[in-house]
Amino acid sequence: MLPAARSPLAPRAGVAESGAIERWTVLGAFPTAVYLHRHGSGVLAVVTSDGLALPTAWRLGVTSRDVDWGVSPGDQVGVSTDRITLPHNDIHAVRAWRPARVRRRSSSRVSLRALWSTERIGRGEGLTPEGDDEICGALLVAYAVGDPALAAAVLPLLPRTTALSASLIEAATQGYAVPPLVAYVDAVTTGDPMAAARRPAVAAIGHTSGAALLRGVDLALTAVGDHPAYDLNPKRNPIKESLSA
């Protein structure tokens, strides 16, 4: 049995009946992660210690070298409130972990084009299309500056994209994301001189996700209204310095 730490954002199985086992479908299986889906419940991600710490995931304490998922897309596995049954292993949620969250520190607006999120949602290939990654990046900036308008515009659009992407977008509306992205947004929204040094860690996420996430962050930053946190000195704009570094 493999012990796991469960995010409080992870979907719950078998909540209607304690201990009930549900059948979840495998969306994708990769060396560092497996994604399970059940209509009406969402996407349950299980990641190894060397995989991305998705804010909605169950996290294992072992690396991808020590795990054989034994499943392929389309397979079904049993999931209960605290257990996932795979062909070669049972995964047991034994504790919780706290996903990374952007710090909210100001009150301002992110003034994007009215139809921007509508045009970007679901655009691109894969389980997390590039357009959705851009939206996630922008949502984190909006959360940091206390502007709920983008989240309100995006949430009704989630049925237009993949189940996994929808779960990550929903998490981003609450300020949650993978640690490198959260660290970058926290740094850049405060004019931290080390912000530019954090960009490569975000750019390295996935094949196209990192670059798309950064595009969304950058776009939202340039759309933030005037606020002391973003222009501490009229001769120095920390956001522009970070983006041009």
PASEBA-1860 file (N, C-alpha, C; in nm, 3 decimals):
! residues 245
1> MLPAARSP> 0.084/-0.119/0.000/0.000/0.000/0.000/0.088/0.125/0.000 ~ 0.046/0.224/-0.078/0.120/0.349/-0.086/0.046/0.458/-0.008 ~ 0.109/0.514/0.095/0.044/0.623/0.169/0.049/0.752/0.089 ~ -0.054/0.834/0.102/-0.061/0.961/0.030/-0.112/1.071/0.121 ~ -0.078/1.195/0.083/-0.133/1.313/0.148/-0.237/1.372/0.055 ~ -0.354/1.405/0.107/-0.465/1.450/0.024/-0.487/1.601/0.041 ~ -0.500/1.668/-0.071/-0.531/1.812/-0.068/-0.677/1.831/-0.027 ~ -0.706/1.936/0.050/-0.846/1.964/0.082/-0.927/2.004/-0.041
9> LAPRAGVA> -0.858/2.035/-0.152/-0.927/2.071/-0.276/-0.957/1.949/-0.363 ~ -0.905/1.833/-0.325/-0.928/1.712/-0.405/-1.075/1.671/-0.397 ~ -1.131/1.623/-0.509/-1.270/1.575/-0.505/-1.282/1.454/-0.414 ~ -1.396/1.441/-0.350/-1.419/1.331/-0.257/-1.507/1.225/-0.320 ~ -1.469/1.101/-0.300/-1.549/0.989/-0.350/-1.620/0.923/-0.234 ~ -1.735/0.865/-0.263/-1.805/0.787/-0.164/-1.853/0.865/-0.043 ~ -1.874/0.998/-0.060/-1.913/1.078/0.056/-2.058/1.053/0.096 ~ -2.141/1.012/0.000/-2.281/0.988/0.034/-2.297/0.868/0.126
17> ESGAIERW> -2.207/0.773/0.111/-2.212/0.652/0.194/-2.070/0.619/0.236 ~ -2.043/0.632/0.363/-1.908/0.612/0.414/-1.853/0.476/0.370 ~ -1.733/0.479/0.311/-1.668/0.356/0.267/-1.713/0.306/0.132 ~ -1.811/0.375/0.068/-1.860/0.329/-0.062/-1.750/0.338/-0.166 ~ -1.748/0.240/-0.256/-1.649/0.238/-0.364/-1.716/0.282/-0.494 ~ -1.656/0.380/-0.559/-1.706/0.430/-0.687/-1.609/0.390/-0.797 ~ -1.659/0.385/-0.919/-1.574/0.355/-1.034/-1.537/0.486/-1.103 ~ -1.409/0.512/-1.109/-1.357/0.633/-1.173/-1.279/0.591/-1.298
25> TVLGAFPT> -1.283/0.676/-1.401/-1.218/0.645/-1.529/-1.083/0.714/-1.538 ~ -0.985/0.643/-1.589/-0.851/0.700/-1.606/-0.850/0.794/-1.726 ~ -0.820/0.921/-1.699/-0.806/1.020/-1.807/-0.669/1.013/-1.871 ~ -0.568/0.998/-1.789/-0.431/0.992/-1.839/-0.340/0.932/-1.734 ~ -0.235/0.865/-1.781/-0.136/0.805/-1.692/0.003/0.838/-1.743 ~ 0.081/0.905/-1.660/0.215/0.949/-1.696/0.311/0.904/-1.586 ~ 0.441/0.907/-1.609/0.533/0.860/-1.504/0.512/0.925/-1.368 ~ 0.482/1.055/-1.366/0.470/1.125/-1.237/0.327/1.150/-1.192
33> AVYLHRHG> 0.228/1.111/-1.271/0.090/1.141/-1.232/-0.009/1.050/-1.303 ~ -0.120/1.026/-1.236/-0.235/0.960/-1.299/-0.358/1.045/-1.267 ~ -0.445/1.060/-1.367/-0.563/1.144/-1.353/-0.689/1.059/-1.368 ~ -0.776/1.068/-1.268/-0.899/0.990/-1.265/-1.018/1.085/-1.271 ~ -1.124/1.042/-1.340/-1.239/1.130/-1.358/-1.368/1.053/-1.333 ~ -1.463/1.122/-1.272/-1.599/1.068/-1.255/-1.697/1.181/-1.278 ~ -1.792/1.159/-1.367/-1.889/1.262/-1.400/-1.962/1.309/-1.274 ~ -1.964/1.438/-1.254/-2.029/1.495/-1.138/-1.939/1.510/-1.017
41> SGVLAVVT> -1.820/1.448/-1.023/-1.727/1.455/-0.909/-1.602/1.535/-0.941 ~ -1.561/1.534/-1.068/-1.442/1.608/-1.106/-1.324/1.518/-1.139 ~ -1.204/1.572/-1.125/-1.081/1.501/-1.158/-0.997/1.483/-1.033 ~ -0.957/1.360/-1.009/-0.870/1.327/-0.897/-0.731/1.299/-0.953 ~ -0.634/1.381/-0.915/-0.495/1.362/-0.960/-0.415/1.298/-0.847 ~ -0.333/1.202/-0.884/-0.238/1.142/-0.790/-0.099/1.167/-0.847 ~ -0.012/1.231/-0.769/0.120/1.268/-0.820/0.230/1.211/-0.731 ~ 0.341/1.179/-0.793/0.456/1.130/-0.719/0.534/1.248/-0.662
49> SDGLALPT> 0.632/1.218/-0.577/0.706/1.325/-0.510/0.790/1.407/-0.607 ~ 0.822/1.351/-0.724/0.899/1.426/-0.823/0.809/1.484/-0.932 ~ 0.677/1.483/-0.911/0.583/1.542/-1.005/0.539/1.679/-0.957 ~ 0.459/1.747/-1.039/0.407/1.877/-1.003/0.307/1.864/-0.889 ~ 0.321/1.950/-0.789/0.229/1.948/-0.675/0.101/2.022/-0.711 ~ 0.017/1.958/-0.793/-0.109/2.020/-0.832/-0.193/2.048/-0.707 ~ -0.259/2.163/-0.702/-0.329/2.199/-0.578/-0.445/2.108/-0.542 ~ -0.492/2.028/-0.637/-0.608/1.940/-0.613/-0.568/1.793/-0.594
57> AWRLGVTS> -0.439/1.765/-0.580/-0.390/1.627/-0.590/-0.377/1.553/-0.457 ~ -0.372/1.420/-0.471/-0.317/1.335/-0.368/-0.167/1.323/-0.400 ~ -0.082/1.342/-0.300/0.063/1.338/-0.323/0.123/1.216/-0.255 ~ 0.204/1.142/-0.332/0.273/1.026/-0.279/0.410/1.067/-0.224 ~ 0.462/0.987/-0.134/0.595/1.014/-0.079/0.705/0.945/-0.154 ~ 0.674/0.880/-0.267/0.774/0.808/-0.346/0.785/0.872/-0.483 ~ 0.897/0.847/-0.551/0.919/0.903/-0.683/0.856/0.816/-0.791 ~ 0.858/0.867/-0.912/0.801/0.794/-1.025/0.875/0.662/-1.051
65> RDVDWGVS> 0.999/0.652/-1.008/1.075/0.527/-1.027/1.018/0.413/-0.944 ~ 0.943/0.450/-0.840/0.893/0.348/-0.747/0.745/0.317/-0.765 ~ 0.685/0.368/-0.874/0.541/0.350/-0.894/0.513/0.291/-1.031 ~ 0.430/0.191/-1.033/0.377/0.136/-1.158/0.226/0.150/-1.150 ~ 0.171/0.250/-1.220/0.028/0.274/-1.210/-0.051/0.153/-1.261 ~ -0.002/0.090/-1.367/-0.069/-0.028/-1.420/-0.201/-0.001/-1.489 ~ -0.223/0.124/-1.530/-0.350/0.160/-1.595/-0.324/0.242/-1.720 ~ -0.424/0.249/-1.806/-0.418/0.327/-1.930/-0.546/0.409/-1.941
73> PGDQVGVS> -0.546/0.515/-2.023/-0.669/0.593/-2.041/-0.787/0.505/-2.079 ~ -0.899/0.529/-2.014/-1.019/0.450/-2.038/-1.042/0.341/-1.936 ~ -0.937/0.298/-1.865/-0.954/0.196/-1.761/-1.036/0.253/-1.646 ~ -1.095/0.165/-1.568/-1.168/0.208/-1.449/-1.103/0.151/-1.324 ~ -1.104/0.233/-1.218/-1.045/0.191/-1.090/-1.143/0.226/-0.979 ~ -1.128/0.157/-0.866/-1.215/0.182/-0.752/-1.160/0.294/-0.665 ~ -1.248/0.386/-0.626/-1.210/0.498/-0.540/-1.313/0.511/-0.429 ~ -1.264/0.525/-0.305/-1.350/0.551/-0.191/-1.302/0.678/-0.123
81> TDRITLPH> -1.353/0.709/-0.006/-1.318/0.835/0.059/-1.169/0.848/0.087 ~ -1.101/0.737/0.113/-0.959/0.747/0.148/-0.871/0.643/0.079 ~ -0.924/0.581/-0.028/-0.846/0.476/-0.092/-0.869/0.472/-0.244 ~ -0.762/0.446/-0.317/-0.769/0.425/-0.461/-0.709/0.288/-0.489 ~ -0.784/0.205/-0.557/-0.738/0.069/-0.585/-0.688/0.059/-0.728 ~ -0.557/0.042/-0.743/-0.493/0.023/-0.873/-0.454/-0.124/-0.888 ~ -0.422/-0.167/-1.010/-0.390/-0.308/-1.030/-0.274/-0.359/-0.945 ~ -0.172/-0.275/-0.925/-0.053/-0.321/-0.853/-0.040/-0.264/-0.713
89> NDIHAVRA> -0.120/-0.165/-0.679/-0.108/-0.100/-0.550/-0.242/-0.041/-0.507 ~ -0.261/-0.034/-0.376/-0.367/0.049/-0.319/-0.301/0.176/-0.268 ~ -0.365/0.289/-0.295/-0.317/0.418/-0.244/-0.411/0.461/-0.133 ~ -0.354/0.492/-0.018/-0.435/0.523/0.100/-0.403/0.664/0.147 ~ -0.504/0.750/0.154/-0.486/0.887/0.204/-0.477/0.881/0.357 ~ -0.359/0.913/0.410/-0.336/0.902/0.554/-0.323/1.039/0.621 ~ -0.305/1.143/0.545/-0.294/1.276/0.604/-0.331/1.380/0.498 ~ -0.329/1.506/0.536/-0.359/1.615/0.445/-0.233/1.696/0.417
97> WRPARVRR> -0.233/1.769/0.306/-0.126/1.864/0.280/-0.189/1.994/0.234 ~ -0.117/2.104/0.253/-0.171/2.236/0.222/-0.115/2.285/0.089 ~ -0.199/2.300/-0.013/-0.150/2.347/-0.143/-0.107/2.494/-0.137 ~ -0.017/2.529/-0.228/0.034/2.667/-0.234/-0.077/2.762/-0.276 ~ -0.079/2.880/-0.212/-0.184/2.978/-0.241/-0.125/3.119/-0.248 ~ -0.163/3.192/-0.349/-0.119/3.330/-0.365/-0.171/3.413/-0.248 ~ -0.085/3.501/-0.199/-0.126/3.589/-0.089/-0.203/3.708/-0.144 ~ -0.318/3.735/-0.085/-0.398/3.851/-0.125/-0.352/3.970/-0.042
105> RSSSRVSL> -0.314/4.078/-0.110/-0.251/4.186/-0.037/-0.295/4.326/-0.080 ~ -0.388/4.338/-0.172/-0.425/4.472/-0.217/-0.568/4.471/-0.270 ~ -0.613/4.588/-0.311/-0.746/4.601/-0.368/-0.736/4.684/-0.494 ~ -0.752/4.618/-0.606/-0.740/4.686/-0.734/-0.821/4.609/-0.837 ~ -0.810/4.649/-0.964/-0.885/4.584/-1.071/-0.791/4.534/-1.179 ~ -0.830/4.423/-1.242/-0.760/4.373/-1.360/-0.852/4.396/-1.478 ~ -0.817/4.493/-1.561/-0.906/4.536/-1.669/-0.869/4.468/-1.801 ~ -0.920/4.346/-1.819/-0.899/4.273/-1.943/-1.018/4.294/-2.036
113> RALWSTER> -0.999/4.264/-2.164/-1.110/4.274/-2.259/-1.225/4.185/-2.214 ~ -1.345/4.233/-2.235/-1.464/4.164/-2.185/-1.472/4.019/-2.231 ~ -1.432/3.990/-2.354/-1.446/3.854/-2.409/-1.316/3.775/-2.405 ~ -1.216/3.825/-2.337/-1.085/3.757/-2.339/-1.096/3.613/-2.290 ~ -1.156/3.590/-2.174/-1.165/3.455/-2.120/-1.252/3.365/-2.208 ~ -1.356/3.421/-2.267/-1.442/3.343/-2.357/-1.364/3.297/-2.479 ~ -1.276/3.382/-2.529/-1.197/3.349/-2.647/-1.086/3.249/-2.617 ~ -1.037/3.246/-2.492/-0.922/3.162/-2.458/-0.961/3.027/-2.398
121> IGRGEGLT> -1.076/3.016/-2.335/-1.112/2.892/-2.265/-1.114/2.773/-2.361 ~ -1.043/2.668/-2.325/-1.040/2.545/-2.404/-0.957/2.551/-2.529 ~ -0.887/2.661/-2.556/-0.809/2.673/-2.679/-0.674/2.606/-2.664 ~ -0.646/2.511/-2.750/-0.520/2.440/-2.746/-0.541/2.291/-2.729 ~ -0.430/2.217/-2.731/-0.436/2.071/-2.723/-0.407/2.022/-2.582 ~ -0.441/1.897/-2.557/-0.402/1.830/-2.434/-0.501/1.845/-2.320 ~ -0.465/1.787/-2.205/-0.551/1.788/-2.088/-0.563/1.927/-2.028 ~ -0.460/2.011/-2.049/-0.467/2.151/-2.004/-0.431/2.240/-2.123
129> PEGDDEIC> -0.528/2.279/-2.203/-0.502/2.363/-2.320/-0.432/2.493/-2.283 ~ -0.353/2.547/-2.378/-0.275/2.667/-2.351/-0.364/2.784/-2.310 ~ -0.479/2.799/-2.373/-0.567/2.909/-2.338/-0.609/2.902/-2.192 ~ -0.631/2.782/-2.142/-0.670/2.765/-2.003/-0.555/2.798/-1.909 ~ -0.432/2.761/-1.949/-0.316/2.797/-1.867/-0.302/2.949/-1.858 ~ -0.326/3.017/-1.969/-0.322/3.163/-1.966/-0.425/3.218/-1.868 ~ -0.544/3.160/-1.870/-0.650/3.204/-1.778/-0.608/3.180/-1.633 ~ -0.547/3.065/-1.606/-0.501/3.037/-1.469/-0.401/3.142/-1.422
137> GALLVAYA> -0.306/3.177/-1.508/-0.208/3.278/-1.470/-0.274/3.410/-1.438 ~ -0.368/3.452/-1.523/-0.437/3.579/-1.501/-0.522/3.574/-1.374 ~ -0.586/3.461/-1.348/-0.670/3.449/-1.229/-0.589/3.466/-1.101 ~ -0.467/3.418/-1.100/-0.386/3.431/-0.979/-0.351/3.576/-0.951 ~ -0.323/3.653/-1.055/-0.298/3.796/-1.036/-0.424/3.864/-0.987 ~ -0.539/3.830/-1.047/-0.666/3.889/-1.005/-0.694/3.857/-0.858 ~ -0.663/3.735/-0.815/-0.682/3.699/-0.676/-0.590/3.782/-0.587 ~ -0.465/3.798/-0.628/-0.368/3.873/-0.547/-0.412/4.016/-0.525
145> VGDPALAA> -0.475/4.076/-0.626/-0.515/4.217/-0.612/-0.659/4.232/-0.564 ~ -0.725/4.120/-0.535/-0.858/4.127/-0.479/-0.969/4.161/-0.577 ~ -0.950/4.124/-0.704/-1.052/4.152/-0.805/-1.125/4.022/-0.841 ~ -1.254/4.006/-0.802/-1.326/3.882/-0.829/-1.391/3.876/-0.966 ~ -1.380/3.982/-1.046/-1.456/3.989/-1.171/-1.414/3.881/-1.270 ~ -1.283/3.857/-1.284/-1.237/3.757/-1.380/-1.287/3.618/-1.340 ~ -1.278/3.585/-1.213/-1.327/3.455/-1.166/-1.476/3.439/-1.195 ~ -1.553/3.544/-1.172/-1.696/3.539/-1.197/-1.726/3.518/-1.345
153> AVLPLLPR> -1.640/3.572/-1.432/-1.661/3.555/-1.576/-1.620/3.417/-1.623 ~ -1.520/3.358/-1.559/-1.462/3.230/-1.606/-1.542/3.109/-1.558 ~ -1.587/3.110/-1.434/-1.650/2.991/-1.378/-1.766/2.936/-1.462 ~ -1.853/3.019/-1.518/-1.961/2.963/-1.601/-1.911/2.900/-1.731 ~ -1.786/2.926/-1.768/-1.732/2.875/-1.894/-1.665/2.738/-1.879 ~ -1.652/2.688/-1.758/-1.575/2.565/-1.736/-1.625/2.445/-1.815 ~ -1.756/2.430/-1.842/-1.799/2.316/-1.924/-1.742/2.316/-2.065 ~ -1.681/2.425/-2.108/-1.627/2.433/-2.243/-1.488/2.373/-2.256
161> TTALSASL> -1.427/2.331/-2.145/-1.291/2.281/-2.153/-1.282/2.142/-2.091 ~ -1.161/2.090/-2.081/-1.140/1.955/-2.029/-1.167/1.951/-1.878 ~ -1.197/1.833/-1.828/-1.228/1.819/-1.687/-1.109/1.855/-1.599 ~ -0.987/1.811/-1.638/-0.868/1.843/-1.559/-0.843/1.992/-1.559 ~ -0.849/2.052/-1.675/-0.825/2.195/-1.684/-0.927/2.273/-1.604 ~ -1.052/2.232/-1.610/-1.156/2.300/-1.534/-1.127/2.297/-1.384 ~ -1.076/2.183/-1.335/-1.047/2.173/-1.193/-0.934/2.266/-1.152 ~ -0.835/2.284/-1.239/-0.723/2.372/-1.208/-0.763/2.519/-1.219
169> IEAATQGY> -0.849/2.550/-1.315/-0.900/2.687/-1.326/-0.981/2.721/-1.201 ~ -1.067/2.629/-1.158/-1.147/2.655/-1.040/-1.058/2.679/-0.918 ~ -0.950/2.601/-0.906/-0.856/2.622/-0.796/-0.791/2.760/-0.806 ~ -0.756/2.801/-0.929/-0.691/2.931/-0.948/-0.783/3.046/-0.910 ~ -0.914/3.030/-0.926/-1.006/3.137/-0.885/-0.997/3.162/-0.735 ~ -0.948/3.062/-0.661/-0.931/3.075/-0.516/-0.786/3.103/-0.477 ~ -0.701/3.127/-0.580/-0.561/3.160/-0.554/-0.467/3.043/-0.543 ~ -0.512/2.921/-0.574/-0.429/2.802/-0.561/-0.365/2.764/-0.694
177> AVPPLVAY> -0.241/2.719/-0.688/-0.169/2.673/-0.808/-0.045/2.598/-0.764 ~ 0.034/2.552/-0.860/0.157/2.481/-0.827/0.257/2.579/-0.762 ~ 0.343/2.532/-0.672/0.431/2.620/-0.595/0.517/2.717/-0.677 ~ 0.583/2.674/-0.788/0.665/2.772/-0.860/0.585/2.891/-0.913 ~ 0.463/2.865/-0.957/0.379/2.972/-1.010/0.332/3.064/-0.898 ~ 0.292/3.008/-0.786/0.250/3.089/-0.672/0.366/3.177/-0.625 ~ 0.486/3.119/-0.616/0.601/3.196/-0.572/0.630/3.312/-0.666 ~ 0.615/3.288/-0.797/0.640/3.395/-0.893/0.536/3.506/-0.881
185> VDAVTTGD> 0.409/3.469/-0.873/0.304/3.570/-0.863/0.320/3.650/-0.733 ~ 0.350/3.582/-0.623/0.373/3.653/-0.498/0.487/3.754/-0.512 ~ 0.593/3.712/-0.580/0.709/3.799/-0.595/0.680/3.918/-0.687 ~ 0.619/3.891/-0.800/0.603/3.997/-0.899/0.498/4.098/-0.856 ~ 0.399/4.057/-0.778/0.297/4.151/-0.736/0.341/4.239/-0.620 ~ 0.460/4.213/-0.566/0.515/4.299/-0.461/0.641/4.371/-0.506 ~ 0.677/4.355/-0.633/0.799/4.420/-0.680/0.925/4.360/-0.623 ~ 0.919/4.234/-0.580/1.036/4.164/-0.527/1.145/4.162/-0.634
193> PMAAARRP> 1.266/4.209/-0.604/1.373/4.210/-0.703/1.413/4.072/-0.751 ~ 1.372/3.966/-0.679/1.403/3.830/-0.719/1.294/3.771/-0.808 ~ 1.192/3.849/-0.843/1.081/3.796/-0.922/1.128/3.739/-1.054 ~ 1.215/3.812/-1.125/1.261/3.766/-1.256/1.334/3.633/-1.246 ~ 1.403/3.610/-1.136/1.476/3.486/-1.118/1.383/3.366/-1.099 ~ 1.257/3.391/-1.067/1.160/3.283/-1.047/1.089/3.244/-1.176 ~ 1.103/3.324/-1.281/1.034/3.293/-1.407/1.078/3.160/-1.471 ~ 1.208/3.128/-1.473/1.247/3.002/-1.538/1.181/2.879/-1.478
201> AVAAIGHT> 1.158/2.879/-1.348/1.093/2.762/-1.285/0.950/2.746/-1.335 ~ 0.884/2.857/-1.362/0.749/2.850/-1.418/0.754/2.808/-1.564 ~ 0.848/2.865/-1.639/0.861/2.833/-1.781/0.888/2.685/-1.803 ~ 0.947/2.618/-1.705/0.984/2.476/-1.720/0.866/2.382/-1.696 ~ 0.751/2.433/-1.659/0.635/2.348/-1.631/0.578/2.292/-1.761 ~ 0.574/2.161/-1.773/0.514/2.096/-1.890/0.584/2.131/-2.020 ~ 0.517/2.099/-2.132/0.572/2.129/-2.263/0.537/2.271/-2.306 ~ 0.414/2.310/-2.286/0.369/2.444/-2.325/0.305/2.519/-2.208
209> SGAALLRG> 0.275/2.450/-2.100/0.200/2.511/-1.991/0.275/2.628/-1.928 ~ 0.405/2.611/-1.904/0.481/2.716/-1.837/0.477/2.848/-1.911 ~ 0.502/2.842/-2.041/0.501/2.965/-2.120/0.362/3.027/-2.122 ~ 0.259/2.944/-2.130/0.122/2.995/-2.133/0.083/3.056/-1.998 ~ 0.123/2.993/-1.889/0.096/3.049/-1.758/0.158/3.187/-1.744 ~ 0.282/3.201/-1.790/0.350/3.330/-1.782/0.282/3.434/-1.868 ~ 0.233/3.394/-1.985/0.161/3.490/-2.069/0.038/3.544/-1.996 ~ -0.034/3.455/-1.928/-0.151/3.498/-1.855/-0.117/3.591/-1.740
217> VDLALTAV> -0.012/3.557/-1.666/0.033/3.644/-1.556/0.073/3.780/-1.610 ~ 0.155/3.780/-1.714/0.204/3.906/-1.770/0.091/3.994/-1.821 ~ -0.004/3.932/-1.889/-0.117/4.009/-1.942/-0.196/4.074/-1.828 ~ -0.223/3.996/-1.724/-0.300/4.050/-1.611/-0.224/4.160/-1.539 ~ -0.094/4.144/-1.526/-0.013/4.245/-1.457/-0.020/4.379/-1.530 ~ -0.015/4.374/-1.661/-0.020/4.498/-1.738/-0.158/4.561/-1.736 ~ -0.260/4.484/-1.692/-0.397/4.534/-1.689/-0.440/4.577/-1.549 ~ -0.348/4.569/-1.452/-0.382/4.608/-1.315/-0.392/4.759/-1.306
225> GDHPAYDL> -0.499/4.807/-1.240/-0.517/4.950/-1.223/-0.414/5.009/-1.130 ~ -0.407/5.141/-1.123/-0.311/5.209/-1.037/-0.335/5.170/-0.892 ~ -0.230/5.130/-0.826/-0.237/5.094/-0.686/-0.098/5.105/-0.627 ~ -0.084/5.153/-0.501/0.048/5.171/-0.442/0.136/5.047/-0.447 ~ 0.076/4.928/-0.441/0.157/4.807/-0.440/0.229/4.786/-0.573 ~ 0.182/4.853/-0.678/0.239/4.830/-0.810/0.316/4.949/-0.864 ~ 0.316/5.060/-0.791/0.393/5.175/-0.836/0.434/5.254/-0.712 ~ 0.527/5.197/-0.640/0.569/5.258/-0.515/0.641/5.390/-0.537
233> NPKRNPIK> 0.697/5.406/-0.655/0.770/5.527/-0.690/0.740/5.558/-0.835 ~ 0.694/5.679/-0.868/0.659/5.708/-1.007/0.776/5.693/-1.103 ~ 0.897/5.688/-1.052/1.014/5.671/-1.138/1.053/5.524/-1.151 ~ 0.982/5.437/-1.076/1.018/5.295/-1.076/0.892/5.212/-1.072 ~ 0.870/5.130/-1.175/0.754/5.042/-1.180/0.803/4.898/-1.168 ~ 0.786/4.833/-1.051/0.839/4.699/-1.030/0.783/4.595/-1.125 ~ 0.659/4.610/-1.168/0.602/4.512/-1.262/0.674/4.521/-1.396 ~ 0.688/4.642/-1.450/0.754/4.656/-1.579/0.898/4.609/-1.573
241> ESLSA> 0.966/4.636/-1.460/1.105/4.592/-1.445/1.112/4.438/-1.449 ~ 1.017/4.373/-1.380/1.019/4.227/-1.376/0.992/4.168/-1.513 ~ 0.897/4.225/-1.587/0.860/4.170/-1.717/0.970/4.189/-1.820 ~ 1.049/4.295/-1.803/1.153/4.323/-1.902/1.287/4.264/-1.865 ~ 1.295/4.203/-1.745/1.423/4.149/-1.699/1.460/4.025/-1.778
END
